[in-house]
Amino acid sequence: MAHFGYSEPVKRTPLHQRIMANLRVQASWIDKVTGKTVLVEGLTENIGESSALVNLETLPPVGSEVSLRVIDEEKTLIEVPTEVIRVERDPSKPLAALSIAENLKNWKQNVMTAAQEWVVRQWKLNYEEEWV
């Protein structure tokens, strides 16, 4: 009796990389009630290949379009359109999960690289003497 289970390709969900890094961001969107542009600054909690979790004082509504500017050492790395896919209204740490809508190649090259460099800088500043 033949066993077909060994010859079938195994489908696996690809693992998406997330980097725990705190890069400065500016987020802006148009308030649907007032029609005014809202501009807030914050920090990333983590950065993914096609998303970012950001800490913002004022949270945009779920489903809204947000322009996200990522800043590293006073230099704009990228400005991309995003969509809010989730918010966490914790008063001590309000978070918005943003899905990157365009320019994913530059996002991966610029922002993910900057996030990795941020992690290395933090490791060197905080732990290098303890681990070496």
BADO-420657 format. One record per residue: residue number from 0; residue in three letters; x, y, z of N, C-alpha, C, O in turn. Coordinates in nm, 3 decimals, decimal comma. Last residue first. Layout:
N
resi resn nc1 nc2 nc3 cac1 cac2 cac3 cc1 cc2 cc3 oc1 oc2 oc3
NUM ALA X Y Z X Y Z X Y Z X Y Z
...
END
This chain:
132
resi resn nc1 nc2 nc3 cac1 cac2 cac3 cc1 cc2 cc3 oc1 oc2 oc3
131 VAL 2,996 4,071 2,747 3,128 4,047 2,685 3,223 3,993 2,787 3,338 3,966 2,755
130 TRP 2,766 4,131 2,882 2,770 4,007 2,807 2,908 3,973 2,751 2,934 3,859 2,712
129 GLU 2,792 4,377 3,009 2,746 4,264 3,086 2,768 4,132 3,014 2,788 4,029 3,080
128 GLU 2,867 4,553 2,805 2,963 4,525 2,912 2,922 4,403 2,993 3,009 4,331 3,041
127 GLU 2,630 4,552 2,642 2,758 4,504 2,590 2,855 4,469 2,702 2,921 4,365 2,695
126 TYR 2,383 4,658 2,716 2,419 4,522 2,758 2,559 4,479 2,721 2,603 4,374 2,768
125 ASN 2,329 4,925 2,634 2,274 4,872 2,759 2,332 4,740 2,807 2,330 4,712 2,927
124 LEU 2,460 4,989 2,394 2,450 5,087 2,502 2,416 5,024 2,636 2,468 5,064 2,740
123 LYS 2,430 4,755 2,240 2,564 4,803 2,273 2,560 4,900 2,391 2,646 4,895 2,478
122 TRP 2,150 4,746 2,223 2,223 4,635 2,284 2,361 4,681 2,327 2,405 4,651 2,438
121 GLN 2,098 4,981 2,085 2,048 4,963 2,221 2,121 4,852 2,294 2,150 4,863 2,413
120 ARG 2,223 4,924 1,839 2,268 5,038 1,920 2,224 5,022 2,065 2,302 5,046 2,157
119 VAL 2,065 4,703 1,758 2,209 4,685 1,781 2,263 4,798 1,868 2,341 4,774 1,961
118 VAL 1,816 4,830 1,727 1,831 4,721 1,823 1,978 4,700 1,857 2,012 4,682 1,974
117 TRP 1,877 5,008 1,520 1,835 5,060 1,650 1,855 4,954 1,758 1,904 4,983 1,867
116 GLU 1,926 4,829 1,311 2,037 4,912 1,361 2,004 4,970 1,498 2,092 4,980 1,584
115 GLN 1,665 4,735 1,277 1,771 4,642 1,317 1,891 4,717 1,374 1,950 4,675 1,473
114 ALA 1,546 4,974 1,194 1,500 4,909 1,317 1,606 4,811 1,369 1,633 4,805 1,488
113 ALA 1,676 5,019 0,952 1,692 5,116 1,061 1,650 5,056 1,194 1,712 5,083 1,297
112 THR 1,575 4,796 0,810 1,719 4,809 0,834 1,745 4,906 0,949 1,828 4,877 1,035
111 MET 1,306 4,861 0,804 1,348 4,740 0,875 1,497 4,742 0,903 1,541 4,696 1,008
110 VAL 1,319 5,101 0,652 1,268 5,101 0,789 1,314 4,977 0,865 1,356 4,987 0,981
109 ASN 1,449 5,034 0,399 1,485 5,148 0,483 1,445 5,131 0,629 1,528 5,145 0,719
108 GLN 1,354 4,782 0,297 1,494 4,823 0,286 1,530 4,930 0,388 1,632 4,918 0,456
107 LYS 1,077 4,780 0,355 1,164 4,673 0,403 1,310 4,715 0,403 1,383 4,687 0,498
106 TRP 1,001 5,019 0,225 0,973 4,998 0,367 1,068 4,893 0,424 1,132 4,914 0,527
105 ASN 1,067 4,966 -0,039 1,143 5,068 0,033 1,121 5,057 0,183 1,213 5,083 0,261
104 LYS 0,869 4,765 -0,079 1,011 4,737 -0,102 1,098 4,837 -0,027 1,193 4,798 0,041
103 LEU 0,623 4,891 -0,030 0,672 4,788 0,061 0,820 4,758 0,043 0,889 4,729 0,140
102 ASN 0,463 5,101 -0,135 0,608 5,118 -0,119 0,670 5,016 -0,023 0,758 5,049 0,055
101 GLU 0,148 5,102 0,047 0,232 5,114 -0,073 0,379 5,118 -0,034 0,414 5,136 0,082
100 ALA 0,032 5,043 0,297 -0,047 5,028 0,175 0,038 5,028 0,048 0,003 4,961 -0,049
99 ILE 0,087 4,877 0,596 0,150 4,960 0,494 0,080 4,934 0,361 0,070 4,820 0,317
98 SER -0,127 4,896 0,866 -0,086 4,813 0,753 -0,033 4,906 0,643 -0,100 5,001 0,603
97 LEU -0,089 4,953 1,210 -0,102 5,010 1,077 -0,050 4,913 0,972 0,057 4,854 0,988
96 ALA -0,231 4,968 1,519 -0,167 4,876 1,425 -0,196 4,927 1,285 -0,311 4,943 1,246
95 ALA -0,179 5,185 1,784 -0,249 5,166 1,658 -0,166 5,071 1,571 -0,046 5,091 1,553
94 LEU -0,220 5,229 2,139 -0,149 5,174 2,023 -0,240 5,165 1,901 -0,360 5,140 1,913
93 PRO -0,161 5,385 2,446 -0,251 5,373 2,331 -0,174 5,334 2,205 -0,075 5,398 2,170
92 LYS -0,088 5,319 2,741 -0,013 5,291 2,619 -0,108 5,273 2,502 -0,135 5,160 2,462
91 SER -0,258 5,396 2,940 -0,115 5,405 2,967 -0,030 5,383 2,842 0,086 5,422 2,837
90 PRO -0,513 5,350 2,832 -0,471 5,487 2,863 -0,321 5,501 2,889 -0,264 5,606 2,862
89 ASP -0,565 5,150 2,558 -0,512 5,145 2,694 -0,460 5,284 2,728 -0,370 5,333 2,660
88 ARG -0,692 5,090 2,310 -0,718 5,214 2,381 -0,679 5,205 2,529 -0,756 5,248 2,616
87 GLU -0,561 4,983 2,025 -0,569 4,941 2,165 -0,578 5,068 2,247 -0,483 5,146 2,253
86 VAL -0,680 4,912 1,696 -0,633 5,007 1,798 -0,648 4,944 1,935 -0,738 4,863 1,958
85 ARG -0,618 4,803 1,361 -0,656 4,772 1,500 -0,607 4,885 1,589 -0,504 4,946 1,561
84 ILE -0,563 4,902 1,115 -0,629 4,772 1,119 -0,674 4,733 1,260 -0,757 4,644 1,278
83 VAL -0,537 5,183 0,923 -0,548 5,139 1,062 -0,626 5,008 1,065 -0,742 5,003 1,023
82 GLU -0,314 5,196 0,655 -0,453 5,182 0,697 -0,452 5,128 0,839 -0,376 5,037 0,872
81 THR -0,087 5,435 0,503 -0,119 5,315 0,580 -0,269 5,310 0,606 -0,341 5,408 0,584
80 PRO 0,159 5,571 0,289 0,018 5,563 0,328 -0,006 5,430 0,399 0,047 5,326 0,359
79 VAL 0,481 5,685 0,410 0,396 5,590 0,339 0,251 5,602 0,381 0,222 5,640 0,495
78 GLU 0,797 5,804 0,404 0,660 5,846 0,433 0,570 5,760 0,345 0,581 5,761 0,223
77 ILE 1,114 5,735 0,552 1,012 5,707 0,453 0,881 5,770 0,499 0,858 5,787 0,619
76 LEU 1,306 5,862 0,708 1,340 5,739 0,637 1,243 5,714 0,523 1,282 5,677 0,413
75 THR 1,413 6,178 0,785 1,296 6,102 0,742 1,342 5,981 0,661 1,408 5,996 0,558
74 LYS 1,625 6,230 1,058 1,617 6,213 0,913 1,493 6,130 0,880 1,470 6,024 0,939
73 GLU 1,670 6,230 1,331 1,630 6,356 1,267 1,623 6,349 1,114 1,616 6,453 1,049
72 GLU 1,707 5,948 1,378 1,813 6,046 1,397 1,789 6,173 1,316 1,876 6,218 1,241
71 ASP 1,446 5,862 1,180 1,558 5,805 1,254 1,669 5,908 1,257 1,719 5,951 1,153
70 ILE 1,101 5,842 1,129 1,216 5,929 1,144 1,323 5,857 1,227 1,293 5,797 1,330
69 VAL 0,834 5,788 0,913 0,925 5,726 1,009 1,055 5,806 1,008 1,111 5,836 0,902
68 ARG 0,507 5,886 0,870 0,646 5,925 0,844 0,732 5,865 0,953 0,708 5,887 1,072
67 LEU 0,204 5,793 0,736 0,303 5,764 0,840 0,441 5,803 0,793 0,487 5,759 0,687
66 SER -0,122 5,880 0,698 0,010 5,900 0,639 0,111 5,886 0,752 0,105 5,958 0,851
65 VAL -0,399 5,667 0,709 -0,304 5,748 0,786 -0,174 5,759 0,707 -0,123 5,660 0,655
64 GLU -0,737 5,603 0,676 -0,609 5,612 0,606 -0,521 5,711 0,681 -0,562 5,822 0,713
63 SER -0,932 5,391 0,896 -0,895 5,520 0,837 -0,758 5,512 0,770 -0,675 5,427 0,803
62 GLY -0,982 5,155 1,023 -1,022 5,166 0,884 -0,980 5,296 0,818 -0,992 5,310 0,696
61 VAL -1,034 5,297 1,341 -1,005 5,176 1,264 -1,061 5,193 1,124 -1,173 5,240 1,107
60 PRO -0,928 5,640 1,392 -1,031 5,535 1,388 -0,986 5,414 1,303 -0,911 5,429 1,207
59 PRO -0,617 5,716 1,564 -0,708 5,730 1,450 -0,813 5,619 1,455 -0,790 5,515 1,517
58 LEU -0,550 5,838 1,891 -0,560 5,724 1,800 -0,656 5,754 1,686 -0,764 5,810 1,707
57 THR -0,309 6,033 2,042 -0,443 6,035 1,983 -0,449 5,924 1,879 -0,364 5,915 1,791
56 GLU -0,054 5,934 2,111 -0,142 5,992 2,212 -0,287 5,993 2,166 -0,378 5,959 2,242
55 LEU 0,068 5,620 1,993 0,026 5,756 1,963 -0,067 5,807 2,072 -0,149 5,731 2,123
54 ASN 0,279 5,375 1,902 0,225 5,435 2,022 0,196 5,581 1,991 0,288 5,658 1,965
53 VAL 0,230 5,130 1,646 0,281 5,259 1,691 0,206 5,308 1,814 0,085 5,286 1,828
52 LEU 0,333 4,872 1,457 0,253 4,899 1,575 0,311 5,025 1,637 0,428 5,027 1,677
51 ALA 0,322 4,817 1,109 0,389 4,878 1,224 0,287 4,893 1,336 0,170 4,924 1,312
50 SER 0,385 4,611 0,815 0,302 4,675 0,917 0,388 4,740 1,025 0,509 4,721 1,030
49 SER 0,530 4,440 0,664 0,424 4,516 0,595 0,333 4,588 0,694 0,220 4,622 0,661
48 GLU 0,724 4,343 0,832 0,756 4,355 0,689 0,652 4,435 0,613 0,682 4,492 0,508
47 GLY 0,704 4,545 1,133 0,696 4,422 1,057 0,727 4,448 0,911 0,752 4,562 0,871
46 ILE 0,807 4,674 1,435 0,800 4,699 1,292 0,801 4,564 1,222 0,888 4,480 1,247
45 ASN 0,680 4,797 1,747 0,747 4,697 1,666 0,720 4,728 1,519 0,624 4,797 1,484
44 GLU 0,638 5,053 1,838 0,656 4,946 1,935 0,728 4,830 1,867 0,823 4,773 1,921
43 THR 0,740 5,379 1,744 0,702 5,244 1,705 0,723 5,151 1,824 0,817 5,169 1,901
42 LEU 0,602 5,679 1,882 0,712 5,584 1,867 0,658 5,450 1,819 0,545 5,413 1,851
41 GLY 0,481 6,002 1,773 0,484 5,886 1,860 0,608 5,803 1,836 0,705 5,850 1,777
40 GLU 0,270 6,283 1,701 0,400 6,216 1,700 0,394 6,099 1,797 0,314 6,097 1,890
39 VAL 0,001 6,384 1,485 0,053 6,342 1,615 0,189 6,275 1,596 0,218 6,218 1,491
38 LEU -0,239 6,573 1,335 -0,097 6,539 1,326 -0,048 6,506 1,466 -0,054 6,590 1,556
37 VAL -0,532 6,587 1,150 -0,477 6,557 1,282 -0,333 6,514 1,261 -0,305 6,427 1,178
36 THR -0,709 6,820 0,961 -0,599 6,725 0,963 -0,546 6,711 1,105 -0,518 6,810 1,172
35 LYS -1,069 6,839 0,971 -0,935 6,893 0,997 -0,832 6,782 0,996 -0,862 6,666 1,026
34 GLY -1,322 6,743 0,962 -1,258 6,769 0,834 -1,118 6,826 0,848 -1,053 6,859 0,748
33 THR -1,468 6,662 1,182 -1,436 6,805 1,168 -1,380 6,840 1,032 -1,388 6,956 0,990
32 VAL -1,514 6,385 1,121 -1,617 6,469 1,182 -1,591 6,617 1,155 -1,681 6,688 1,110
31 LYS -1,285 6,272 1,017 -1,407 6,268 0,936 -1,518 6,356 0,993 -1,607 6,398 0,919
30 ASP -0,968 6,404 1,012 -1,079 6,371 1,102 -1,209 6,381 1,023 -1,241 6,486 0,968
29 ILE -0,712 6,275 0,826 -0,820 6,374 0,825 -0,934 6,324 0,913 -0,988 6,215 0,892
28 TRP -0,384 6,224 0,964 -0,505 6,178 0,898 -0,609 6,289 0,906 -0,595 6,384 0,983
27 SER -0,047 6,135 1,039 -0,148 6,237 1,010 -0,263 6,173 0,934 -0,246 6,082 0,853
26 ALA 0,230 6,074 1,248 0,112 6,020 1,181 0,013 6,133 1,158 -0,009 6,217 1,245
25 GLN 0,566 6,027 1,280 0,462 6,129 1,273 0,348 6,067 1,193 0,368 6,013 1,084
24 VAL 0,794 5,851 1,495 0,701 5,859 1,382 0,615 5,984 1,394 0,595 6,038 1,503
23 ARG 1,105 5,708 1,597 1,009 5,818 1,600 0,921 5,815 1,476 0,966 5,782 1,366
22 LEU 1,138 5,367 1,696 1,172 5,475 1,604 1,065 5,583 1,613 0,947 5,552 1,633
21 ASN 1,210 5,120 1,879 1,140 5,246 1,905 1,195 5,355 1,815 1,287 5,428 1,853
20 ALA 1,151 4,775 1,804 1,235 4,894 1,798 1,150 5,018 1,818 1,033 5,022 1,779
19 MET 1,139 4,458 1,741 1,100 4,543 1,853 1,195 4,662 1,858 1,306 4,651 1,909
18 ILE 1,041 4,339 1,436 1,155 4,391 1,510 1,103 4,485 1,617 1,030 4,580 1,588
17 ARG 0,934 4,049 1,274 0,896 4,168 1,352 1,017 4,208 1,433 1,086 4,125 1,492
16 GLN 0,882 3,860 0,980 0,975 3,915 1,076 0,916 4,039 1,144 0,856 4,124 1,078
15 HIS 0,666 3,595 0,934 0,695 3,734 0,905 0,779 3,791 1,018 0,749 3,772 1,136
14 LEU 0,671 3,279 0,792 0,695 3,358 0,912 0,731 3,500 0,871 0,815 3,521 0,783
13 PRO 0,410 3,137 0,594 0,542 3,200 0,604 0,553 3,281 0,733 0,456 3,344 0,777
12 THR 0,260 2,832 0,666 0,241 2,976 0,669 0,378 3,041 0,682 0,456 3,004 0,770
11 ARG 0,303 2,560 0,448 0,332 2,625 0,575 0,307 2,774 0,561 0,331 2,833 0,455
10 LYS 0,218 2,259 0,310 0,192 2,403 0,305 0,215 2,461 0,443 0,156 2,417 0,542
9 VAL 0,414 2,014 0,167 0,357 2,062 0,293 0,340 2,213 0,283 0,434 2,286 0,252
8 PRO 0,339 1,809 -0,112 0,407 1,926 -0,055 0,335 1,973 0,072 0,212 1,972 0,080
7 GLU 0,339 1,454 -0,085 0,265 1,579 -0,101 0,343 1,696 -0,042 0,406 1,683 0,063
6 SER 0,477 1,226 -0,020 0,507 1,288 -0,148 0,435 1,422 -0,171 0,467 1,494 -0,265
5 TYR 0,383 1,137 0,221 0,523 1,174 0,213 0,557 1,247 0,083 0,655 1,321 0,076
4 GLY 0,118 1,067 0,176 0,148 1,178 0,266 0,291 1,226 0,254 0,318 1,345 0,276
3 PHE 0,082 0,833 0,038 0,091 0,956 -0,039 0,130 1,077 0,047 0,172 1,179 -0,006
2 HIS 0,193 0,520 0,045 0,165 0,630 0,137 0,188 0,761 0,063 0,302 0,795 0,031
1 ALA 0,060 0,215 -0,089 0,140 0,337 -0,103 0,096 0,441 -0,001 -0,022 0,450 0,036
0 MET 0,085 -0,117 0,000 0,000 0,000 0,000 0,089 0,123 0,000 0,183 0,133 0,079
END
